[in-house]
Amino acid sequence: MKVFAQLCQQIYETGKWPTDFLQTVIISLEKKPNATECSDFRTISLLGHAAKVLIRVPTKRIEAKVVQ
């Protein structure tokens, strides 16, 4: 937890994200069997767990301001 908190603080201070946090794996999934057109697929993005947690912090803060 301490290491993650230090990493978050470092990202906040420098504005630079670790390269591992910037990599995303995009996977396409068929909506229909035997899909042949782009509209027959949907995509999902896979991020690392630490990146997901870190992204949730500003997202929650933005959501709180929008709701007010």
C-alpha positions as CSV (number, residue, x, y, z in Angstrom):
1,M,0.0,0.0,0.0
2,K,2.8,2.4,0.9
3,V,4.6,1.7,-2.4
4,F,1.4,2.3,-4.4
5,A,0.7,5.6,-2.5
6,Q,4.3,6.7,-3.3
7,L,3.8,5.9,-6.9
8,C,0.6,7.9,-7.0
9,Q,2.3,10.8,-5.4
10,Q,5.2,10.6,-7.9
11,I,2.7,10.6,-10.8
12,Y,0.9,13.6,-9.3
13,E,4.1,15.6,-8.8
14,T,5.7,14.8,-12.1
15,G,2.7,14.4,-14.3
16,K,4.4,11.3,-15.9
17,W,2.7,7.9,-15.9
18,P,4.8,4.7,-15.9
19,T,4.9,3.0,-19.3
20,D,3.2,-0.1,-17.8
21,F,0.2,2.0,-17.0
22,L,-0.1,3.4,-20.5
23,Q,-0.3,0.0,-22.2
24,T,-3.7,-1.4,-23.0
25,V,-4.6,-4.7,-24.6
26,I,-7.7,-4.4,-26.9
27,I,-9.7,-7.5,-27.6
28,S,-12.5,-7.9,-30.1
29,L,-15.4,-10.1,-29.2
30,E,-18.0,-11.4,-31.6
31,K,-21.5,-10.1,-31.0
32,K,-22.9,-12.7,-33.5
33,P,-21.6,-16.1,-34.5
34,N,-19.5,-16.1,-37.7
35,A,-19.0,-12.3,-37.5
36,T,-17.7,-10.8,-40.7
37,E,-18.2,-7.0,-40.4
38,C,-16.9,-4.6,-37.9
39,S,-20.4,-3.9,-36.5
40,D,-20.6,-7.6,-35.6
41,F,-17.8,-7.1,-33.0
42,R,-17.4,-5.3,-29.7
43,T,-14.1,-4.4,-28.1
44,I,-12.9,-4.4,-24.5
45,S,-9.7,-2.8,-23.1
46,L,-7.6,-4.6,-20.6
47,L,-5.6,-2.5,-18.2
48,G,-3.4,-3.4,-15.3
49,H,-5.1,-3.5,-11.9
50,A,-2.9,-0.7,-10.4
51,A,-3.8,1.5,-13.4
52,K,-7.5,0.8,-12.9
53,V,-7.3,1.8,-9.2
54,L,-5.3,4.9,-10.0
55,I,-7.8,6.0,-12.7
56,R,-10.7,5.6,-10.3
57,V,-9.4,8.3,-8.0
58,P,-9.8,11.3,-10.5
59,T,-12.9,9.7,-12.0
60,K,-14.6,9.7,-8.6
61,R,-13.5,13.3,-7.9
62,I,-14.9,14.4,-11.3
63,E,-18.2,12.6,-10.7
64,A,-18.6,14.2,-7.3
65,K,-18.2,17.7,-8.8
66,V,-20.6,16.9,-11.7
67,V,-23.3,15.7,-9.3
68,Q,-23.2,18.9,-7.2
